[in-house]
Amino acid sequence: MIVIRNETALDFPARETLLDRALPGRHLKTCEKLRRGQRPADGLAFSAWQGARLVGTVRLWHVEAGSAGDALLLGPIGVLPECQGLGIGTLLMDHALAEASAMGHRAVILVGDAPYYERFGFSSALTAGLNLPGPVERERFQGLELVAGALAGATGMVKAGRIAAGNGVDAGGDRRGTALIELRQAA
Ligand SMILES: CC(C)(COP(=O)(O)OP(=O)(O)OC[C@H]1O[C@@H](n2cnc3c(N)ncnc32)[C@H](O)[C@@H]1OP(=O)(O)O)[C@@H](O)C(=O)NCCC(=O)NCCS
C-alpha cells in the first residue's frame, strides 16, 4: 500500500537521500535557479510512503510564466530506484496535478523526459514561446493547462514566483487528506 501525504519538515532527510539516489546532479539543473531561495507552493509538496519508508517525492513551485503570469513549476519528482516502474510516479503526478487544479492553479510547467510527462497531458508546444533562465532542450520543456487556454500564446522569460505564504510544508501532515493506493505489484 502506498500512502501519499503532504510533505512535512520531518520528511527532509529521507527526501534528500531519495533524490540524491534518483536524480544525481539535480542541483545543477536550470530549474534549480527558479527554486533556489524559494519554498514549495503551499500544500503542493507530497511524499509517497510505503509503511515507514519514503518511496517518492514531488514538489511544485510558484513561477511567473512570462505573459501567462502565475503558474507552477513541477519538480523534482523522484522515486526510489528499487521502487521505480511500480506506478508510484504516476500516483504522485496524478495526486499533485489534481490538488493543484482543485486549488485553482491554472498551469504547470516542467523540464523532464517528454515521453513520461506526455502521458499526463504535458506538451512542449505550450511552452514554445517561453524561455528559462538557463540552457534547456526545448522538447524537454513542457507545459500543462489546468485551465483551458492558460498558456495559449505565452511568451517571455519564466521567473521565480512569490514565496508561498506558509512555510511550504504541513507540519500536521495530510491536511488535505490522504490518498491510499494499492501498488500495481508488491514493491
Ligand atoms: C521518472 C520517475 C519519477 C517515474 O516514476 P515511476 O514510479 O518509476 O513511474 P511509473 O511506475 O508511474 O510509470 C512507469 C511508466 O513510465 C515509464 N517511464 C518511467 N520513467 C520514464 C522516463 N524517464 N522516460 C520515459 N518513460 C518513463 C515506464 O517505462 C513505464 O511505462 P509503462 O507504464 O508504459 O510500462 C522515476 O522513475 C524516477 O524517479 N526516475 C529517476 C529520475 C528520472 O529518470 N527522471 C526523469 C524524468 S525527469
The ligand as a Gaussian input file, in Angstrom:
#p B3LYP/6-31G(d) Opt

LIG

0 1
 C       10.642000       9.257000     -13.599000
 C       10.047000       8.620000     -12.333000
 C        9.633000       9.716000     -11.368000
 C        8.823000       7.803000     -12.736000
 O        8.295000       7.194000     -11.586000
 P        7.941000       5.628000     -11.621000
 O        7.243000       5.305000     -10.361000
 O        9.185000       4.874000     -11.918000
 O        6.975000       5.583000     -12.886000
 P        5.600000       4.804000     -13.013000
 O        5.780000       3.433000     -12.426000
 O        4.490000       5.615000     -12.517000
 O        5.451000       4.722000     -14.577000
 C        6.152000       3.764000     -15.260000
 C        5.967000       4.038000     -16.723000
 O        6.662000       5.244000     -17.049000
 C        7.699000       4.958000     -17.970000
 N        8.846000       5.766000     -17.597000
 C        9.456000       5.812000     -16.423000
 N       10.472000       6.683000     -16.461000
 C       10.485000       7.190000     -17.702000
 C       11.312000       8.111000     -18.360000
 N       12.331000       8.704000     -17.728000
 N       11.026000       8.397000     -19.653000
 C       10.018000       7.815000     -20.291000
 N        9.188000       6.917000     -19.712000
 C        9.445000       6.605000     -18.426000
 C        7.968000       3.475000     -17.793000
 O        8.526000       2.917000     -18.967000
 C        6.590000       2.929000     -17.536000
 O        5.865000       2.843000     -18.742000
 P        4.599000       1.839000     -18.908000
 O        3.536000       2.269000     -17.926000
 O        4.179000       2.049000     -20.311000
 O        5.126000       0.481000     -18.600000
 C       11.043000       7.673000     -11.639000
 O       11.318000       6.580000     -12.486000
 C       12.347000       8.329000     -11.260000
 O       12.456000       8.885000     -10.189000
 N       13.339000       8.211000     -12.117000
 C       14.639000       8.763000     -11.859000
 C       14.672000      10.171000     -12.266000
 C       14.395000      10.294000     -13.743000
 O       14.745000       9.462000     -14.553000
 N       13.775000      11.357000     -14.102000
 C       13.469000      11.545000     -15.483000
 C       12.205000      12.240000     -15.632000
 S       12.570000      13.946000     -15.490000

